[in-house]
Amino acid sequence: MAHTVRRFGQVVRLKPEHADEYRACHARIWPEVASRIKDCGIEDYSIWYDDGTGLLFASFKYVGGDYEGDMRRMAADDKVREWWEVTDRCQESLHPLLINDL
């Protein structure tokens, strides 16, 4: 069965006081996290930082067949949740009612 490729984009603000920590984390992404991302059908994941605005822009391709199921599997992974704890404290949502939007 062929899957339709879906593209996603996300934007959050990088907290200036955590910029170095965030960059260091992403310079050496944990192998378990990289593996789970791939296992869940995500490819071509990129994050860009705009120094002028402090915004992080992310995009990725989803090539799997069950996006919601794959995202549940990712969220259930202990190492991914640990990674999110580290990286989430470095970011703030552009919308006060949203969390974990990058």
C-alpha positions as CSV (number, residue, x, y, z in Angstrom):
1,M,0.0,0.0,0.0
2,A,1.4,3.4,-1.0
3,H,1.6,6.1,1.6
4,T,1.0,9.8,0.9
5,V,3.9,11.9,2.0
6,R,2.9,14.7,4.3
7,R,5.0,17.7,5.2
8,F,4.8,19.5,8.5
9,G,6.1,22.8,9.8
10,Q,6.4,24.2,13.3
11,V,7.5,27.5,14.9
12,V,8.4,28.2,18.5
13,R,10.6,30.8,20.3
14,L,14.0,29.8,21.7
15,K,14.5,31.2,25.2
16,P,17.7,33.2,25.0
17,E,18.9,31.9,28.3
18,H,18.8,28.3,27.0
19,A,20.1,28.9,23.5
20,D,23.5,27.3,24.2
21,E,22.0,24.3,25.9
22,Y,19.5,23.8,23.0
23,R,22.2,24.0,20.4
24,A,24.4,21.6,22.3
25,C,21.6,19.1,22.5
26,H,20.9,19.2,18.8
27,A,24.6,19.0,17.9
28,R,24.5,15.5,19.4
29,I,21.0,14.1,19.2
30,W,20.6,11.0,21.3
31,P,20.8,7.9,19.0
32,E,17.6,6.4,20.6
33,V,15.7,9.5,19.7
34,A,17.0,9.6,16.2
35,S,16.1,6.0,15.7
36,R,12.5,6.4,17.1
37,I,12.0,9.4,14.8
38,K,12.9,7.3,11.8
39,D,10.9,4.3,13.1
40,C,7.8,6.6,13.3
41,G,8.0,7.5,9.6
42,I,9.7,10.9,10.0
43,E,12.3,11.9,7.4
44,D,14.1,15.1,6.4
45,Y,13.7,16.7,9.8
46,S,15.4,20.1,9.9
47,I,15.4,23.0,12.4
48,W,16.5,26.5,11.6
49,Y,17.1,29.4,14.0
50,D,16.5,33.0,13.1
51,D,18.8,35.1,15.3
52,G,16.9,38.3,14.6
53,T,13.5,37.0,16.0
54,G,14.7,34.2,18.3
55,L,12.4,31.8,16.4
56,L,13.0,28.2,15.6
57,F,11.5,26.9,12.4
58,A,11.2,23.1,12.0
59,S,10.0,21.0,9.1
60,F,9.8,17.3,8.4
61,K,8.3,14.8,6.1
62,Y,6.0,12.0,7.3
63,V,6.2,8.9,5.1
64,G,4.3,6.4,7.2
65,G,0.8,5.1,7.0
66,D,-0.7,6.0,10.5
67,Y,0.4,9.4,11.6
68,E,-1.7,9.5,14.8
69,G,-0.5,6.0,15.8
70,D,3.1,6.8,15.1
71,M,2.9,10.0,17.1
72,R,1.4,8.0,20.0
73,R,4.3,5.5,19.8
74,M,6.8,8.3,19.8
75,A,5.1,10.0,22.8
76,A,5.2,6.7,24.7
77,D,8.9,6.2,24.2
78,D,10.7,6.9,27.5
79,K,13.9,8.3,25.8
80,V,11.9,10.6,23.6
81,R,10.0,11.9,26.6
82,E,13.2,12.5,28.4
83,W,14.6,14.4,25.3
84,W,11.4,16.5,25.2
85,E,11.9,17.4,28.8
86,V,15.4,18.7,28.1
87,T,14.5,20.6,24.9
88,D,11.0,21.8,25.9
89,R,12.5,23.9,28.8
90,C,14.5,25.7,26.1
91,Q,11.5,26.8,24.1
92,E,8.3,28.8,24.5
93,S,5.1,28.5,22.5
94,L,4.0,31.4,20.4
95,H,0.5,30.7,21.5
96,P,-0.2,30.5,25.3
97,L,-2.7,27.6,24.9
98,L,-0.3,25.3,23.0
99,I,2.4,23.2,24.5
100,N,4.9,20.8,22.9
101,D,4.4,22.4,19.5
102,L,8.0,21.7,18.4
